[in-house]
Amino acid sequence: MWKKVLIVAGIIGAAAMVAKKVKASSDERALWHEATTAPDLR
């Protein structure tokens, strides 16, 4: 029983870490896009 709980907790923890890295990468890419594009002067 405890073995299954630990496995599920490990999977959830790993998924949370992956999601955090993906979000950080996406945020950094958006920041670079904003910093390197010409300003909209309309």
Secondary structure, DSSP 4 states (H G I P E B T S, - for coil): -HHHHHHHHHHHHHHHHHHHHHHHHHHHHHHHHHHHSPP---
